Amino acid sequence: MTGTDGAWLPDAARERLARFSSSGVRTSLLSVAGAVGVESVGLTPVAEVMGCIVQQIGWTGLSGYGTGAAYGLGQVNFQPYVEALYRGYNTALARMTAEAAAMGADGVVGVRLTRSHLGQSAQEFVALGSAVRAQSRHRPTQPFTAVLPGQDVAKLMQSGWVPARIGIGIAVEAQYLDWRSRNQMGILAGNTEVSGPTDLITRVRHRARDTFGRHAAETQADGAIVSDIQLRTWDQELNNAVLLCAESKVFGTAISRFRDDPRPARSSALTIMPLR
């Protein structure tokens, strides 16, 4: 599909860019604290930016490996599904970043990543954030992206760190409900751990976190901050057996150090009191 690298922008985005250039009005999705925070470290809010994609995500099929294969049950192959999720999130991020770059922005903060079902197998992936521009002669070669809100970006930069880009880790696994787990879920089992789902959820969360860490390392960043860990579980009938499925997603921001001194820079305190 054309535009997955972010170079392509839809007509609606080009219209937003035209209004931005002609009106001079600056908008953002930042809170008061977030806007003041980024301003305190030399970043000026420019405009809210968005990227989206609607994908058809269908049945992935069966394969003869994994848990249950020894019993002739087979297993769902989730790899195409995982690749579709990455494609959705990454394309939305790339299009959002391309819009920010076209505005002359140096980064996007407070990014919200959402995924919505539009009916049948169509799903929409959206990246929405606030573009900011550096008030400095030293500008990044490409816009950075951060899930972190504006005030957290300010705290990072005051302490010698800068956000690099958003990192995502996704893992999906499944296993059949074995006899042991069935007994543990029985009406006479009482309050007891169900070993099968525990093992599955622990494993899929570990894989998602591990993938997130590897993706952050690929950016040559010095660290990463996890902002959200999501989990979705479901079960389905397959080959006259119950298949337990789990999907875990990790969202965060890879960060790099630009100052060797670990002590935060001195800055005057600013108190903001909301009036209720």
Residue frames as qw, qx, qy, qz and C-alpha x, y, z in Angstrom:
[[0.000, 0.888, 0.460, 0.000, 0.00, 0.00, 0.00],
 [0.391, 0.560, -0.032, 0.730, 1.36, 3.42, -0.92],
 [0.201, -0.746, 0.101, -0.627, 2.38, 5.65, 1.93],
 [0.844, -0.454, -0.277, 0.066, 3.33, 3.20, 4.66],
 [0.647, 0.029, -0.215, 0.731, 6.66, 5.01, 5.03],
 [0.186, -0.720, -0.355, 0.566, 4.86, 8.24, 5.88],
 [0.222, -0.135, 0.359, 0.897, 5.81, 10.07, 2.66],
 [0.131, -0.434, -0.667, -0.592, 2.19, 9.99, 1.50],
 [0.103, 0.226, 0.516, -0.820, -0.37, 12.36, 3.03],
 [0.189, 0.585, 0.779, 0.119, -4.12, 12.29, 2.35],
 [0.095, 0.596, 0.302, 0.738, -5.96, 15.30, 0.97],
 [0.479, -0.813, -0.303, -0.131, -7.44, 16.06, 4.40],
 [0.686, -0.475, -0.029, 0.549, -3.95, 16.34, 5.90],
 [0.419, 0.209, 0.258, 0.845, -2.84, 18.63, 3.07],
 [0.161, -0.760, -0.360, -0.516, -5.87, 20.83, 3.74],
 [0.620, -0.736, -0.190, 0.196, -4.89, 21.01, 7.43],
 [0.632, -0.179, 0.121, 0.744, -1.37, 22.03, 6.38],
 [0.195, 0.509, 0.343, 0.765, -2.76, 24.75, 4.10],
 [0.381, -0.834, -0.298, -0.266, -4.95, 26.15, 6.91],
 [0.713, -0.534, -0.083, 0.446, -1.99, 26.01, 9.28],
 [0.527, 0.060, 0.201, 0.823, 0.18, 28.00, 6.85],
 [0.044, 0.563, 0.363, 0.741, -2.46, 30.63, 6.05],
 [0.457, -0.778, -0.353, -0.246, -4.18, 31.23, 9.39],
 [0.217, 0.544, -0.504, 0.635, -1.21, 31.37, 11.75],
 [0.707, -0.494, 0.137, -0.487, -3.39, 29.85, 14.51],
 [0.271, 0.356, -0.868, 0.215, -1.48, 27.45, 16.73],
 [0.816, -0.318, -0.025, -0.482, -3.36, 24.56, 18.34],
 [0.240, 0.345, -0.885, 0.201, -2.35, 21.59, 20.50],
 [0.750, -0.360, -0.495, -0.249, -3.75, 18.74, 22.56],
 [0.450, 0.126, -0.616, 0.634, -1.48, 19.54, 25.50],
 [0.420, -0.757, -0.483, 0.132, -2.80, 20.31, 28.94],
 [0.061, -0.975, 0.101, -0.188, -1.87, 23.63, 30.57],
 [0.641, -0.630, 0.413, 0.148, 0.88, 21.88, 32.55],
 [0.809, 0.146, 0.433, 0.370, 2.10, 20.11, 29.42],
 [0.420, 0.820, 0.158, 0.356, 2.20, 23.30, 27.32],
 [0.243, -0.931, 0.246, -0.115, 4.03, 25.24, 30.03],
 [0.807, -0.382, 0.403, 0.203, 6.39, 22.30, 30.51],
 [0.759, 0.332, 0.329, 0.454, 7.56, 22.08, 26.91],
 [0.194, 0.928, 0.026, 0.317, 7.88, 25.86, 26.69],
 [0.513, -0.819, 0.256, 0.030, 10.20, 25.78, 29.72],
 [0.699, -0.286, 0.527, 0.390, 12.71, 23.65, 27.78],
 [0.003, 0.502, -0.440, -0.745, 12.53, 25.60, 24.53],
 [0.125, 0.218, 0.892, 0.377, 9.82, 23.69, 22.67],
 [0.335, 0.204, 0.085, -0.916, 6.93, 25.64, 21.20],
 [0.503, 0.356, 0.776, -0.137, 3.61, 23.87, 20.49],
 [0.014, 0.166, -0.534, -0.829, 2.81, 24.13, 16.80],
 [0.656, 0.033, -0.226, -0.719, -0.36, 22.15, 16.06],
 [0.736, -0.090, 0.630, -0.229, -2.09, 18.85, 16.67],
 [0.351, 0.438, -0.700, -0.442, -1.13, 16.23, 14.09],
 [0.799, 0.012, 0.485, -0.356, -2.69, 12.91, 13.17],
 [0.272, 0.344, -0.804, -0.402, -2.02, 9.80, 11.13],
 [0.719, 0.032, 0.528, -0.450, -4.45, 6.96, 10.49],
 [0.276, 0.238, -0.827, -0.427, -4.98, 3.82, 8.47],
 [0.808, 0.001, 0.290, -0.512, -7.90, 1.42, 8.09],
 [0.116, 0.370, -0.903, -0.186, -6.90, -2.20, 7.59],
 [0.889, -0.056, -0.210, -0.402, -8.71, -5.40, 6.84],
 [0.081, -0.453, 0.856, -0.237, -7.45, -8.01, 9.33],
 [0.835, -0.008, -0.271, -0.479, -8.82, -11.47, 8.66],
 [0.948, -0.268, 0.154, -0.074, -8.37, -15.10, 9.65],
 [0.057, -0.767, 0.627, 0.127, -4.75, -16.18, 9.98],
 [0.794, 0.265, -0.514, -0.186, -5.19, -19.92, 9.42],
 [0.879, -0.438, 0.179, -0.067, -3.85, -23.02, 11.14],
 [0.377, 0.643, -0.662, 0.078, -0.38, -24.48, 11.48],
 [0.918, -0.164, -0.356, -0.057, 0.86, -27.79, 12.80],
 [0.509, 0.230, -0.537, 0.632, 3.22, -26.59, 15.49],
 [0.206, -0.429, 0.309, -0.824, 3.03, -25.41, 19.06],
 [0.311, -0.043, 0.774, -0.549, 0.94, -26.49, 22.01],
 [0.717, 0.304, 0.370, -0.506, -1.59, -29.08, 20.96],
 [0.532, 0.552, -0.522, -0.374, 0.20, -30.18, 17.79],
 [0.000, -0.292, 0.951, -0.098, 1.31, -33.41, 19.46],
 [0.407, 0.255, 0.783, -0.395, -2.34, -34.30, 19.88],
 [0.246, 0.329, 0.745, 0.526, -3.23, -33.54, 16.28],
 [0.034, 0.792, 0.504, -0.344, -5.05, -30.35, 17.24],
 [0.428, 0.526, 0.220, 0.701, -2.90, -27.81, 15.39],
 [0.284, -0.606, -0.310, 0.675, -2.69, -24.15, 16.38],
 [0.301, 0.926, 0.226, 0.004, -3.62, -20.75, 15.04],
 [0.631, 0.106, 0.071, 0.766, -0.72, -19.00, 13.30],
 [0.112, -0.903, -0.313, 0.270, -0.81, -15.47, 14.73],
 [0.503, -0.267, 0.238, 0.787, 2.26, -14.13, 12.93],
 [0.169, 0.447, 0.492, 0.728, 0.30, -12.50, 10.05],
 [0.306, -0.836, -0.439, -0.121, -2.01, -10.95, 12.64],
 [0.544, -0.640, -0.044, 0.541, 0.91, -9.55, 14.65],
 [0.417, 0.015, 0.374, 0.828, 2.49, -8.17, 11.48],
 [0.007, -0.675, -0.525, -0.518, -0.81, -6.48, 10.60],
 [0.422, -0.841, -0.290, 0.174, -0.91, -4.81, 14.04],
 [0.523, -0.417, 0.162, 0.725, 2.64, -3.51, 13.65],
 [0.286, 0.311, 0.510, 0.749, 1.82, -2.28, 10.16],
 [0.149, -0.814, -0.499, -0.258, -1.23, -0.42, 11.45],
 [0.461, -0.814, -0.126, 0.331, 0.49, 1.33, 14.34],
 [0.536, -0.288, 0.302, 0.734, 3.71, 2.08, 12.44],
 [0.249, 0.468, 0.528, 0.664, 1.87, 3.47, 9.41],
 [0.221, -0.892, -0.378, -0.117, -0.27, 5.74, 11.59],
 [0.530, -0.691, 0.045, 0.489, 2.86, 6.97, 13.39],
 [0.502, -0.007, 0.423, 0.754, 4.73, 7.52, 10.12],
 [0.115, 0.662, 0.503, 0.543, 1.89, 9.57, 8.64],
 [0.365, -0.894, -0.237, 0.102, 1.56, 11.64, 11.82],
 [0.570, -0.503, 0.197, 0.619, 5.32, 12.30, 11.81],
 [0.410, 0.288, 0.490, 0.713, 5.23, 13.24, 8.11],
 [0.061, -0.858, -0.407, -0.308, 2.54, 15.81, 8.83],
 [0.494, -0.807, -0.040, 0.321, 4.61, 17.23, 11.70],
 [0.579, -0.190, 0.353, 0.710, 7.70, 17.45, 9.46],
 [0.265, 0.569, 0.500, 0.597, 5.70, 19.26, 6.79],
 [0.242, -0.928, -0.258, -0.116, 4.83, 21.88, 9.43],
 [0.327, 0.678, -0.400, 0.523, 8.48, 22.37, 10.28],
 [0.710, -0.631, 0.150, -0.275, 8.09, 20.69, 13.67],
 [0.217, 0.577, -0.766, 0.185, 10.95, 18.96, 15.47],
 [0.069, 0.020, -0.959, 0.275, 8.91, 16.47, 17.47],
 [0.580, -0.380, -0.392, -0.605, 5.51, 15.19, 18.55],
 [0.024, 0.163, -0.793, 0.587, 4.70, 14.77, 22.24],
 [0.479, 0.110, 0.546, -0.678, 1.78, 13.27, 24.15],
 [0.407, 0.156, -0.694, -0.573, 1.03, 10.83, 21.32],
 [0.670, 0.013, 0.554, -0.494, -2.10, 8.70, 21.74],
 [0.207, 0.193, -0.869, -0.406, -2.23, 5.40, 19.90],
 [0.627, 0.120, 0.498, -0.587, -5.69, 3.89, 19.46],
 [0.099, 0.049, -0.903, -0.415, -7.19, 0.98, 17.59],
 [0.541, 0.198, 0.377, -0.725, -10.90, 0.73, 16.84],
 [0.306, 0.196, 0.905, 0.223, -13.07, -1.95, 15.21],
 [0.279, 0.252, -0.164, -0.912, -15.16, -0.50, 12.39],
 [0.814, 0.228, 0.218, -0.488, -17.29, -3.57, 11.76],
 [0.939, 0.317, -0.134, -0.002, -16.60, -6.99, 10.29],
 [0.861, -0.164, -0.016, 0.481, -12.79, -7.27, 10.03],
 [0.341, 0.709, -0.007, 0.617, -11.92, -3.60, 9.40],
 [0.588, -0.631, -0.266, 0.431, -9.84, -1.86, 12.06],
 [0.233, 0.897, -0.028, 0.376, -8.67, 1.75, 12.31],
 [0.706, -0.284, -0.201, 0.617, -5.28, 2.68, 13.76],
 [0.065, 0.936, 0.113, 0.326, -4.80, 6.30, 14.83],
 [0.604, -0.176, -0.242, 0.739, -1.78, 8.25, 16.08],
 [0.052, -0.891, -0.258, -0.369, -2.67, 11.67, 17.50],
 [0.635, -0.377, -0.231, 0.634, -0.28, 14.11, 19.16],
 [0.004, 0.982, 0.079, -0.173, 0.96, 17.71, 19.50],
 [0.727, 0.421, -0.014, 0.542, 3.77, 18.87, 17.23],
 [0.390, -0.866, 0.005, 0.314, 6.46, 21.07, 18.83],
 [0.614, 0.680, -0.099, 0.389, 9.30, 23.16, 17.40],
 [0.707, -0.361, -0.180, 0.582, 12.67, 23.76, 19.05],
 [0.046, 0.998, 0.005, 0.039, 13.68, 27.34, 19.79],
 [0.593, -0.580, 0.435, 0.351, 17.30, 26.59, 19.03],
 [0.358, 0.680, -0.514, -0.380, 19.84, 26.54, 16.21],
 [0.019, -0.250, 0.968, 0.035, 20.46, 22.88, 16.97],
 [0.753, 0.115, 0.057, -0.645, 17.56, 20.95, 15.47],
 [0.657, -0.091, 0.748, 0.020, 17.07, 17.18, 15.10],
 [0.010, 0.209, -0.727, -0.654, 17.43, 15.74, 11.60],
 [0.379, -0.308, -0.729, -0.479, 13.96, 14.18, 11.87],
 [0.503, -0.509, 0.096, -0.692, 11.07, 14.74, 14.28],
 [0.077, 0.109, -0.924, 0.359, 11.13, 12.74, 17.50],
 [0.606, -0.385, -0.422, -0.553, 7.98, 11.10, 18.87],
 [0.080, 0.148, -0.786, 0.594, 7.00, 10.49, 22.47],
 [0.429, -0.525, -0.710, -0.192, 4.05, 8.94, 24.25],
 [0.386, -0.349, -0.492, 0.698, 5.06, 10.97, 27.30],
 [0.021, 0.919, 0.391, 0.034, 3.02, 14.11, 28.11],
 [0.328, 0.813, -0.096, 0.470, 4.59, 17.54, 27.79],
 [0.425, -0.819, 0.289, -0.254, 5.52, 17.95, 31.46],
 [0.901, -0.262, 0.309, 0.155, 7.33, 14.60, 31.48],
 [0.717, 0.526, 0.077, 0.451, 9.27, 15.53, 28.33],
 [0.005, 0.892, -0.188, 0.411, 10.33, 18.74, 30.10],
 [0.699, -0.631, 0.327, -0.084, 11.51, 16.83, 33.17],
 [0.923, 0.104, 0.214, 0.302, 13.51, 14.47, 30.97],
 [0.532, 0.683, -0.003, 0.501, 15.24, 17.28, 29.10],
 [0.258, -0.875, 0.238, -0.334, 16.03, 19.17, 32.29],
 [0.784, -0.473, 0.401, 0.006, 17.75, 16.00, 33.53],
 [0.109, -0.594, 0.690, 0.400, 19.85, 15.55, 30.39],
 [0.421, 0.155, 0.879, 0.159, 17.66, 13.18, 28.37],
 [0.391, 0.314, -0.239, -0.832, 15.78, 13.60, 25.10],
 [0.777, 0.238, 0.521, -0.260, 12.99, 11.43, 23.64],
 [0.156, -0.287, 0.747, 0.580, 13.93, 9.58, 20.46],
 [0.474, -0.014, -0.552, -0.686, 10.91, 7.72, 19.18],
 [0.774, -0.178, 0.264, -0.548, 7.94, 5.67, 20.26],
 [0.116, 0.270, -0.953, -0.071, 8.57, 1.97, 20.78],
 [0.805, -0.053, 0.004, -0.591, 5.98, -0.79, 20.48],
 [0.012, -0.249, 0.968, -0.029, 6.09, -4.42, 21.55],
 [0.771, 0.036, -0.032, -0.635, 3.36, -6.86, 20.51],
 [0.037, 0.204, -0.978, -0.002, 2.97, -10.54, 21.25],
 [0.779, -0.017, -0.007, -0.627, 0.08, -12.94, 20.66],
 [0.106, 0.236, -0.965, 0.035, 0.02, -16.56, 21.79],
 [0.787, -0.142, -0.082, -0.595, -2.48, -19.34, 22.28],
 [0.087, 0.224, -0.962, 0.130, -2.67, -22.72, 23.94],
 [0.585, -0.304, -0.631, -0.409, -5.32, -25.35, 24.44],
 [0.542, -0.511, 0.332, -0.580, -7.12, -25.64, 27.75],
 [0.406, 0.219, -0.885, 0.070, -5.63, -28.81, 29.24],
 [0.636, -0.428, -0.631, -0.119, -7.23, -31.22, 31.71],
 [0.461, -0.226, -0.497, 0.700, -5.38, -29.71, 34.66],
 [0.060, -0.033, 0.031, -0.997, -6.74, -26.24, 33.99],
 [0.514, -0.327, -0.534, -0.586, -10.22, -27.68, 33.45],
 [0.616, -0.391, -0.646, 0.225, -10.08, -29.31, 36.90],
 [0.313, -0.179, -0.329, 0.873, -8.81, -26.08, 38.47],
 [0.232, -0.081, -0.163, -0.956, -11.77, -24.22, 36.93],
 [0.388, -0.334, -0.835, -0.202, -14.30, -26.79, 38.12],
 [0.443, -0.673, -0.173, -0.567, -17.12, -25.93, 40.47],
 [0.842, -0.517, -0.142, 0.052, -15.53, -27.98, 43.28],
 [0.692, 0.330, -0.233, 0.598, -12.01, -26.58, 42.85],
 [0.446, -0.755, -0.268, 0.398, -12.48, -23.69, 45.26],
 [0.105, 0.979, -0.147, -0.095, -10.24, -20.63, 45.22],
 [0.770, -0.264, 0.418, 0.403, -7.15, -21.82, 43.40],
 [0.042, 0.628, -0.443, -0.638, -4.78, -20.72, 40.68],
 [0.849, 0.456, 0.249, -0.098, -5.55, -21.83, 37.14],
 [0.582, -0.443, 0.443, 0.518, -2.12, -22.79, 35.83],
 [0.564, 0.394, 0.552, 0.471, -2.81, -22.78, 32.07],
 [0.153, 0.920, 0.245, 0.267, -4.04, -19.17, 31.73],
 [0.445, -0.847, 0.166, 0.239, -1.39, -18.01, 34.23],
 [0.652, -0.203, 0.494, 0.539, 1.40, -19.52, 32.13],
 [0.451, 0.593, 0.494, 0.448, -0.06, -18.14, 28.89],
 [0.031, -0.979, -0.157, -0.126, -0.52, -14.57, 30.18],
 [0.539, -0.718, 0.277, 0.342, 2.90, -14.51, 31.85],
 [0.654, 0.003, 0.528, 0.542, 4.56, -15.74, 28.69],
 [0.365, 0.706, 0.431, 0.427, 2.81, -13.36, 26.29],
 [0.187, -0.982, -0.028, 0.023, 3.50, -10.33, 28.50],
 [0.615, -0.526, 0.385, 0.443, 7.16, -11.31, 28.74],
 [0.593, 0.274, 0.525, 0.545, 7.43, -11.61, 24.95],
 [0.164, 0.898, 0.303, 0.273, 5.81, -8.20, 24.41],
 [0.369, -0.904, 0.140, 0.162, 8.14, -6.54, 26.92],
 [0.677, -0.278, 0.474, 0.489, 11.16, -8.28, 25.43],
 [0.498, 0.534, 0.479, 0.488, 10.19, -7.19, 21.91],
 [0.042, -0.985, -0.138, -0.098, 9.69, -3.61, 23.10],
 [0.533, -0.726, 0.291, 0.323, 13.17, -3.64, 24.65],
 [0.653, 0.019, 0.529, 0.542, 14.78, -4.98, 21.47],
 [0.334, 0.766, 0.397, 0.380, 13.03, -2.38, 19.32],
 [0.234, -0.970, 0.027, 0.061, 14.21, 0.40, 21.68],
 [0.637, -0.477, 0.418, 0.438, 17.77, -0.95, 21.47],
 [0.620, 0.391, 0.491, 0.471, 17.61, -0.87, 17.66],
 [0.138, 0.953, 0.166, 0.214, 17.23, 2.93, 17.82],
 [0.596, 0.239, -0.347, 0.684, 20.60, 3.06, 19.65],
 [0.363, -0.771, -0.020, -0.522, 18.83, 4.75, 22.53],
 [0.169, 0.388, -0.729, 0.537, 20.22, 4.69, 26.06],
 [0.153, 0.144, 0.829, -0.518, 16.96, 3.66, 27.69],
 [0.288, -0.336, -0.632, -0.636, 13.21, 3.43, 27.35],
 [0.268, 0.012, 0.548, -0.793, 10.21, 4.42, 29.44],
 [0.110, -0.332, -0.905, -0.243, 7.17, 2.16, 29.35],
 [0.276, -0.094, 0.108, -0.950, 3.91, 4.12, 29.46],
 [0.768, 0.027, 0.143, -0.623, 1.31, 1.39, 29.00],
 [0.006, 0.159, -0.980, -0.117, 1.05, -2.40, 29.02],
 [0.684, 0.073, -0.002, -0.726, -2.22, -3.77, 27.64],
 [0.153, -0.081, 0.985, 0.007, -3.67, -7.26, 27.73],
 [0.692, 0.133, -0.092, -0.703, -6.57, -8.81, 25.84],
 [0.199, -0.130, 0.971, -0.027, -7.71, -12.40, 26.25],
 [0.731, 0.171, -0.062, -0.657, -10.33, -14.49, 24.52],
 [0.423, -0.139, 0.894, 0.040, -11.13, -18.12, 23.83],
 [0.625, 0.350, -0.283, -0.638, -12.52, -19.93, 20.83],
 [0.871, 0.013, 0.474, -0.129, -13.62, -23.40, 19.85],
 [0.392, 0.663, -0.569, -0.288, -11.16, -25.14, 17.56],
 [0.500, 0.231, -0.832, -0.063, -11.04, -28.81, 16.60],
 [0.726, -0.469, -0.455, -0.212, -13.58, -29.63, 19.35],
 [0.630, -0.295, -0.390, 0.603, -11.29, -28.09, 21.98],
 [0.125, -0.975, -0.172, 0.065, -11.03, -24.72, 23.74],
 [0.639, 0.308, -0.057, 0.703, -8.16, -22.53, 22.57],
 [0.335, -0.837, -0.205, 0.380, -7.04, -19.83, 25.04],
 [0.532, 0.555, 0.126, 0.627, -5.67, -16.73, 23.30],
 [0.383, -0.789, -0.162, 0.452, -3.81, -13.75, 24.76],
 [0.487, 0.652, 0.117, 0.570, -2.56, -10.53, 23.18],
 [0.475, -0.708, -0.151, 0.501, -0.20, -8.13, 24.96],
 [0.439, 0.730, 0.096, 0.515, 0.96, -4.71, 23.77],
 [0.534, -0.558, -0.147, 0.618, 3.62, -2.46, 25.28],
 [0.319, 0.836, 0.162, 0.415, 3.88, 1.25, 24.38],
 [0.561, -0.678, -0.049, 0.472, 6.68, 3.52, 25.47],
 [0.305, 0.943, -0.125, 0.037, 9.35, 6.02, 24.48],
 [0.839, 0.041, -0.071, 0.538, 13.01, 5.35, 23.71],
 [0.150, -0.987, 0.038, 0.030, 15.25, 8.05, 25.23],
 [0.759, 0.314, -0.164, 0.546, 18.86, 9.16, 24.74],
 [0.487, -0.729, -0.131, 0.463, 21.22, 11.04, 27.04],
 [0.480, 0.756, 0.057, 0.441, 22.67, 14.31, 25.78],
 [0.094, -0.817, 0.365, -0.437, 24.37, 15.49, 28.98],
 [0.618, 0.134, -0.721, 0.283, 26.84, 13.48, 31.04],
 [0.074, -0.201, 0.560, -0.800, 26.04, 15.28, 34.26],
 [0.260, -0.379, -0.881, -0.114, 23.23, 13.22, 35.86],
 [0.066, -0.441, -0.520, 0.729, 22.14, 16.13, 38.07],
 [0.246, 0.756, 0.576, 0.188, 19.06, 17.94, 36.79],
 [0.261, 0.373, 0.050, 0.889, 19.48, 21.50, 35.62],
 [0.083, -0.400, -0.547, 0.731, 18.41, 24.14, 38.13],
 [0.076, -0.422, -0.499, -0.753, 15.16, 25.81, 37.23],
 [0.253, -0.090, 0.387, -0.882, 12.69, 27.98, 39.07],
 [0.125, 0.321, 0.928, -0.138, 9.51, 26.30, 40.25],
 [0.310, -0.106, -0.291, -0.899, 6.22, 27.19, 38.61],
 [0.199, 0.223, 0.852, -0.431, 3.06, 26.48, 40.60],
 [0.339, -0.139, -0.512, -0.777, -0.18, 25.94, 38.72],
 [0.197, 0.184, 0.799, -0.537, -3.33, 25.74, 40.81],
 [0.148, -0.352, -0.711, -0.590, -6.57, 24.84, 39.00],
 [0.301, -0.019, 0.354, -0.885, -9.63, 26.74, 40.27],
 [0.173, -0.283, -0.925, -0.187, -12.59, 24.47, 40.88]]
